[in-house]
Amino acid sequence: MTRGSDQPPVRVRREELTATGHSLRPGGQSNSIREVGLNGRVYVFKEYSEQVLPEINAEALVAMLRWRRGLEPGPRAELDLRCTWPISVVEDADGLCGVLIRPAGAEMYEVTRKGARSPRHMNVLTQTQKRALRHSGETWEPPVKLAALGRVLDTTLWLHHQGWIVGDLQTRNVLMDAGRVPRVLLIDCDACVPVDGDPALPPMDPEHWKVTDEPAFSRETDLAKFALMVVRCLQESIEIRRPDPDVLRRFLTTPTVDLIQATAAGRPPAGAERQWRLLAGTWPRLVTPDRMYVQVDGVVRSRWTPGSVAGEPAGAGGVAATATRSGGEAPVGRAPVPPTVGPSPGWSVGFTRPMSPAGRPVRPDPTSAASPSAVPAQRRVASVDPTPTPSRVPPAGPGRRPWIRYVSLLLSITFALAFLAWLFR
């Protein structure tokens, strides 16, 4: 089967769908999420739970589908690159039961240490390095986190411009690939709300993502949730609610930290949207083909050393001495940086996991390890624990092995003893 067409029928009967056997973990408003076949193509069928069905506005849901179909080909293609927008409603004998959406690409999936294949949710950016290594072997440097967050922000502002509020914006509802500047994909878009219309689904937030006591979604709640995403990704905890300015200032300037704090608290300053728009264009550019940067006070772009610990103060290994001084900032724009420029085959600078020539993470072979001298210095990635263990001690020299030294030493001692025995016989 091929991937789903962008124009299946608006209404599909459930009995027309054929199961493919691959299921995903359902969310709060669904009973199941699984791949299905329709007319020789593969889609994802999101089946709503019995608790949510009575509260769904079927007319508003159909209006979402028709809005997408009414877009010009260019904007519709851009929407599909940014979001998994619902494309058909599924009905059974009792009426509406779910929606069809286009499946995410294979690059949006990861393979865990246990061998399971699952979508790579943006939750991975909130993990500590130690936990990330246990989970999938991928760790993410702060500049790469900011680049991915910049793309989420750009999609959020793009939807605002199109007349939509994201609503249920959180790390769990964003997928990302393993690119040098990760491409992101917004999911659960049936929760989006038209600025001047009724929502298709009742506004619902997980408790730890609520930013206000008001049940309605708005542009302001979108930006408040995004600010909370930044805090949780950089402070590496999904449960944190209070920004820590000292931690954030290791990667961001004080004005940006102030903007994040005020927006997360529901008190955005005047001109906040313009500031966010500038950051949406700036953050993806913190990662270049061979270097990574952060923005700190007095420095437009301060070089970041891969493998540094997020808790280190600036200048203690986290931020390199070389920097671009104020006044040399490159122009910024809204367009995301294309993820086509990657590292040399075999290595990723954005995170510490080896990469295949195709750019996909691969598991290292425990029986062999490349000498660090074989990796260019600017692309070398530091380990979480820089102290070498016996299993990671590099060879003594080109083509040498440790046991050769011991054999050579033993032979030398043997010949010396034999010579002394002959001399004093």
C-alpha positions, 0 to 999 in steps of 0.5 A, spaced: 500 500 500 502 507 498 501 513 503 494 516 503 492 521 498 490 528 500 483 527 497 479 521 500 472 522 500 469 527 506 465 521 509 468 514 509 464 508 512 467 504 517 466 498 514 470 500 508 477 500 512 481 494 512 486 493 518 493 493 517 495 490 524 500 496 526 497 500 532 499 506 536 498 508 543 491 512 544 491 519 547 486 522 552 480 523 547 481 516 543 479 509 544 484 507 539 489 509 533 491 505 528 493 504 521 488 502 516 487 501 508 482 505 504 482 504 496 489 501 496 492 507 500 494 507 508 491 512 513 491 513 520 484 512 523 483 515 530 477 512 533 474 517 539 472 514 546 465 513 548 466 519 553 468 524 548 463 522 542 457 526 545 461 532 546 464 532 539 461 538 534 460 534 527 459 540 523 465 544 526 469 537 524 467 537 517 468 544 516 475 543 518 476 538 513 472 543 508 477 548 510 483 544 508 480 542 501 479 549 499 486 551 500 490 553 494 495 547 492 501 551 495 498 552 502 495 545 503 502 542 501 505 547 507 499 545 512 501 537 510 508 538 512 507 542 518 500 538 521 497 532 521 490 535 519 484 531 519 482 529 512 476 525 512 470 523 518 469 516 519 462 514 520 458 507 523 451 505 524 451 510 530 454 516 526 460 519 527 466 515 530 472 518 528 477 521 523 482 519 518 489 523 518 495 522 513 500 517 516 507 521 519 513 519 515 518 513 517 523 519 519 518 521 525 519 514 528 525 511 533 527 505 535 528 504 543 533 500 546 528 494 547 527 494 539 520 497 539 518 502 534 514 508 536 513 515 534 519 520 536 515 525 540 518 531 543 517 529 550 524 526 548 527 533 549 525 534 556 529 528 558 536 528 562 542 525 558 542 519 562 535 517 561 535 519 554 541 514 553 537 509 557 531 510 552 533 510 545 541 512 545 539 519 542 541 525 546 540 532 544 544 538 545 541 545 547 542 548 540 538 543 537 532 543 542 532 551 540 532 549 533 526 544 534 522 549 538 523 554 533 520 550 528 514 549 533 513 556 534 513 557 527 508 552 525 504 555 531 504 562 528 503 560 521 496 557 524 495 563 527 496 567 521 491 562 517 485 563 523 487 557 527 489 556 534 493 550 536 489 549 543 492 542 545 499 545 544 504 540 548 511 536 547 506 530 546 503 532 540 509 534 536 513 529 532 520 530 530 525 527 526 533 526 527 535 531 523 541 536 524 535 541 525 529 537 526 523 537 522 517 537 526 510 535 525 504 537 529 499 532 531 492 531 534 490 537 530 482 536 530 483 539 537 485 546 533 480 551 534 478 557 529 479 564 531 472 566 529 468 559 530 466 553 534 471 548 536 470 541 533 472 537 540 471 540 547 477 544 549 481 539 554 488 540 557 492 535 561 493 537 568 500 539 568 499 543 561 494 547 564 496 555 563 489 558 565 483 556 569 479 558 563 476 552 559 477 556 552 483 556 548 486 562 545 492 565 541 495 567 548 494 560 551 498 557 545 504 562 547 503 560 554 504 553 553 509 554 548 513 558 553 512 552 558 515 547 553 521 551 552 522 551 560 521 544 560 526 542 554 532 546 557 531 545 564 530 537 562 523 535 566 516 534 564 513 536 570 517 543 571 512 549 572 517 555 574 522 557 569 529 558 572 532 564 570 539 562 572 539 555 567 535 559 562 540 564 561 546 559 559 542 558 553 538 565 552 539 572 553 536 576 559 530 579 554 528 572 551 528 569 558 524 575 561 519 574 555 519 566 557 517 568 564 512 573 562 508 569 557 508 562 561 505 566 567 500 569 562 502 576 562 506 577 555 509 584 554 507 589 549 510 587 542 510 579 545 508 576 538 513 580 534 519 578 539 516 570 538 516 571 531 523 573 531 525 567 535 522 563 530 526 565 525 533 565 529 533 559 533 533 554 527 539 558 525 543 556 531 545 550 528 549 550 522 553 545 518 559 544 522 557 548 529 552 550 534 551 556 538 547 559 543 545 566 545 547 569 551 548 576 554 552 581 550 553 575 545 549 574 538 551 567 537 556 564 542 559 557 540 556 551 544 561 545 545 557 538 543 557 534 549 557 539 554 553 538 561 547 543 561 548 545 568 555 548 567 556 555 567 558 559 561 565 559 560 566 552 563 566 548 557 558 549 556 560 555 551 566 556 547 570 562 548 569 564 540 563 568 539 560 573 534 559 580 538 553 584 538 552 588 532 554 582 527 547 578 528 545 575 521 538 577 518 532 573 521 526 571 518 520 566 519 522 561 514 525 554 517 532 552 516 531 546 511 534 540 514 537 538 508 544 539 510 547 534 515 553 532 518 558 527 515 556 520 514 557 516 520 556 522 525 551 527 528 553 533 531 546 534 534 546 528 538 551 523 540 548 517 537 552 514 530 548 515 524 547 511 517 549 515 511 542 516 510 542 520 516 538 515 521 540 513 528 544 506 528 546 502 534 553 502 535 557 495 534 559 493 541 565 489 538 568 495 535 569 502 536 572 508 531 578 511 534 576 518 536 582 521 531 578 518 525 573 523 527 574 531 525 575 535 531 569 540 529 564 534 528 566 530 534 561 528 540 563 528 547 560 522 551 556 523 557 561 521 562 568 523 559 572 519 563 574 513 559 573 506 561 577 500 560 572 498 554 573 505 551 580 506 551 583 508 544 588 503 541 595 505 543 597 507 535 595 506 528 594 499 527 596 497 534 593 493 540 594 493 547 596 485 547 602 486 542 605 491 547 605 485 553 608 480 548 613 485 546 615 486 553 615 479 555 620 477 549 625 483 551 625 480 558 626 473 555 632 475 551 635 479 556 635 473 561 638 469 556 644 474 554 645 474 562 645 467 563 650 466 557 655 472 559 656 469 566 656 462 565 
